[in-house]
Amino acid sequence: MDTPECKESFEREVVIDEDRVRVQAYCFNSETDVSLYDSEDLDLKVSILPEESSFEWRGDGKVILTLKKTEAPAYSRYLLKDIVREAKELQTWWEMRDRYIELLEDYMIEES
């Protein structure tokens, strides 16, 4: 997830709930200019397990969210209910999805 124009941040907070995620950070723009980045609530399309999910802040203004779904390996093309907002702020690791789809297809063939 990008935190636009927030390359240097402090007092970062990520809240992961079953049906939403929220990211906040104070952004240091200059010695006299500090702003607040707030994603507000990002409502998720699928239910997740907060206790098994995690996040990692990177130095380039991005936060990496790893969200564990309650109904894994369920696949949903979109993570957020608001797909327009998702296209602007989120990048999904599609290679991981493709890998699991291939494993599932192999499993389904073996079971038939």
Order of alpha helices (4+ residues) and beta strands (2+ residues): beta-beta-beta-beta-beta-beta-alpha-alpha
